[in-house]
Amino acid sequence: MSYKNIFQTLRPVAASEAVSFNATSAQSAEVPAHCFEIRLVATEDCFVEIGTNPTAATSTSMFISGDKSERYFHVHPGEKIAVIESSTGGTLYVTPMGR
């Protein structure tokens, strides 16, 4: 059974945020109330961390390919997404999703 189609039932519930990243960890705004999924799209390879006050690190955070593919993650309202470059700066698009 493929779970890829589950995310097609989600829709944006707030405006997307473009988070510019480079060699220093950058944070997004807080995930809005009543939002439990986010969609991430990166323009360059990067590392991300999710939490209430996260700091992304190249040695311990989750790697996201910069191939512009969509990735979906479960989050809690009030959390933020931190991002740092792998080798080249870029933009991480963070979209709050819901049903």
N, C-alpha and C positions, 0 to 999 in steps of 0.2 A: 504494500500500500504506500502510495506517495503522499507525503505531507506538504509538498510544495504548494498545492492549491488551497490549503487552509488560509494562507495569508491573502489570497485574492478576495476574501470576504471583509478585510479591513479597509478602512478609509481614513484619510487625514482628518484629524479633529482639531488641529491648530496649524498655524503657518509653519513652514519649514524654516530651520535656522541654518545658516551657512557659518560654520566654525572654521576659521583659517588656522592652519597649524604649521609649525616649524619645529626647530630643535628644542623648544620649551613647551611643556605641557600647557594646553589651553582647555578651558571648560565651556560647556554649553550653558544655556539657561536651564532652570529647573523644569523637569517634566511636569506638564500641567495636571491639575486635579482630575481624577477619573480616567487617567490614561495609564495603560498597563503594557503597551507595546510601542516600540519605536522602530523606525526604518532608518538605516544608515547607508549612505552611498559616499564613497571616498574617491577623490580624483587622483590620489597618489597613495602608495603603500604607507600604512600607518599602524599605530598601536592604540587601542582604546581601553578605557577603564570606566566602569559604571558604579556610582555610589552617591552618597550625600555630599561628599567633598573630595572627589577622586583626583588623583594625580597619575597620569599615564607615564609609563616607563618602557623603554625599549627592551629591557631584560625580563620583565614579568607580566606585562599587560597583553591583552588579546590582539593578535595580528589581524588586520583587515587589508585585503588586497585593494589596490587602487584601480582595479579593472572596471569600476563604475557599476558593479553588480549590486543588487539590493540585498541587504542583510537585515533580518528582523530579530529583535531581542525583547524579552520580557523585562519590564522595569516597574518601579513603584513611583507614584506621584512624589514630587519633591527631589528625586534623584537628578543627577547631572551626568553628562558624558564628558570625559576628559580624553584628549587626543594629542599625540605627538608623532612627528614624522619618523619614518624608517630611515630614509636617506635624502628625501626631497620634500620640501613643503608643499602644501596643497589645501584642499577644502574638504571638510566632512559635512555632508548635508544630513541634518537630524530632523526627522519628521515624526511628530507624535501621531500614533494611529489608534483607531478604535473601531467599534462596530456600529 
